[in-house]
């Protein structure tokens, strides 16, 4: 197994987390854009509480605009996309320029969406570009260790959002198994207490693990 420095490991891991954050939040907000057509607005106060960010938005409309597109807002989707791209640029030699290009395309698509009153098409481009990035790094990154560090970050972010939003919970066992398989191949250092909680959830004591406990365990599982 090749050695990867702690700094590089951290960037690979957070590249994965930000990549999944961009994908999952874009898909989630696309659903709410569709609902807005039917005059059903997102409960933005509840959303902010669930994902643990300040609720500084006057109404659902301003929330959707600022939270998705304002890169100066450190909690926004656009900010997450910029962080994703920033990590990718530092890792250019590791992930390849061809793979990095898809991250840039995703950020460009978000910028186009910001200037469109009906941004559904551009948001779908964001999703497509993120998925193309994943296919590309599977193809161009030869080192399995590096791929699994990124994929562990992806899995942890996905599980975190599922638990916070109480969304797609029926997929939790499958996603948890996928995360643990990737984690074992990543060489990442783990938190023993968090791992114990996850083992309880995956074993015959799952009823003794609350959603809040599982969320804390997932988010503190990897030491980076």
N, C-alpha and C positions, 0 to 999 in steps of 0.2 A: 504493500500500500504506500503510495507516494505521500511525502510530508507536505502539509499545507500550513503556512504560517497562521498565527492567531489573527492577525489583521486581515489577511485574505479570507480566512474562514468566516470572520464576522461579516465581511462584505458579501460573500456568497450567500450566507444565511439570510441576511436582510434583503438581498436582491430577490430571493425566493419569497420572503414575507411581503414585501412591497408589490411584487408581481401578482401575487394572489389577492392582495388587498384591492389593487386596481381592477382585476378581473371580477371579483365577487361583488364589489360595491357598484361597478358599472352595470352589471347584470341586475342587481337589486334595484338600482335607480331607474333603469330602463322599464322595469315593471311598474314603477310608480309614475313615470311619465305617461305610460299607457292608461293608467287609472285616472290621471288628471284629465284626460280627454272625456272621461265619464263623470267629471266633477267629484272625484274621490281623491282627496289630498292626503299625503303622508302625514302621520302624527310626528312632526319633526322633534317635538320635545321628548317624546318617548324614545325616538331613535337616538338622540344625543345621549340620553341617560343610559341606554343599553350599551352603546359603544364607548361610553366613558369620556365624552368631550363636552366642553362648555356649550350651552345653548344660548347663542348670542344672535339669534335670527328672529326677525319680527313676525314672520309668517311662513307657511310652507313654500311659497313661491321664491322668496328671498333665500330661504334655506337651500332649495334646489340649485339656484344660481351660484351662490357663494360656496356652498359645500362641494359642489362638483368642479367649479371652474376657477376659483380664486387661488392662484398659486402662492399668494402672500399669506393665506390662511393656513397655518401649520397643521390643521386637522383635515384639510380638504382632500378630495380625490386628486386634484391636480398636483397638490404638494406631494402626495404619495407617488404619483407618476414621475415627478421630477426626481424624487429620491431613488426610485427604481432606475431611472436613466443614469443618474449620477453614479450609482454603484456599478452599473453596467459599463460606463465609460472608463472607470478605473480598472475594471476587469477585462478590458477590450482584448488583451493578448490571451486571456484565458478562455473567454467565451467566443471569440472571433468577431471580426467586424461585420460579417454577414448576419450573425445572430444579434449583435448590438443594434443593427439597423431597424429591427422590428420594434425595439423599445422606443427609438426615436420616432418611428411612424405612429406608435400609440400616443405619444405626447402630442405630435402634430395633429392627430385626429381629435384629441381633446380640445386643442386650440380652435379647430374648425367648428366643433360642436358649440363652443362658447359664443360663436358669432352667428348661430342659427337658432331661430325661435322654435324650431321643431327638430331637435338634434338627434332624433332616433337613429338615422342612418350613420352619422358620424360616431355615435356611441357604439354601434355595432362594429364599426371599423376598429375601435379600440379593442373590443373583445377579440376580433379576428387577428389583430396584430399581436396581442398577448399570447394567443394560442399558437400563432406562427412562431413566435419566439421559443415556445416550449418544444415544438417540433424541431426547430433549428438547433437548439442546444443539445438535444438528444442525438442529433446527427453529427454535429461538429465538435462537441467536447468529447475527447477520447477517454479521459480519466473518469472512471465510474465514481470514485470518491467525490470529485467535484460536483458531478451531476446529483449525487445523493445529498450533499450539503444543501444545494439549492432546493431540491425537492422536499427535504425535511422542513425548510422554511415555508415552502408552499403549503405543506400539510398542516403545520401548526397554525398558520394564519387562517386557513380554511376552517379548521376546527374551532378556533377562537371566535370567528364570526358566526358560525352556526350556533354556538352556545350563547353568545351575546344576543343575537337576534331571534333565538329560538326558531331557527329556520333550517329546514331540511334535516331535522333531527333523526329521521328514519335512516339516514345515511351514516350516522355517527359510528356504528360498529365497523362498517366497511372502511370508512376514512381513518378510524383509529388504527385498524390493522395495517393499512397502507403506511401511515405515519411511522409506526413502530418498525416495520420492515425497512423503511428508508433510513430511519435513525440508526439502526444496528449497522448499516453499511456506510454511515457517514463519518464515523470516528469522532462525533461531537460529544463533549462532556455533558453529562446529565445531572440533574438535581435528584438525589436519592429519594427524598420525601415525595416529590412530585411523581416520580416513577412508581412509588408505592401506591399512591392514589389511583394512578392509571391502571396498574395491575389489578387493584380491587375492582375497578369499573369493568375491566375486561374479563374478570373471573366470576366467581359465584357470589361476590359481595357487592354487586353493582347497585343493589337497592340501598346500600348504606352510603353511597356517594351522591351528594347533591350536585345540581348543575353548577352552583357557585364554586363548590370545591373542585369539581372537574375543570372548570374554566381556569381557576388559579393554577392548578397542576399543569395544564397544557401550556399556559403562558410562561410558566417558570421552569419548564422541563429542561430546556437547553441552556447551558451556561456559556455565554459568549461575551 
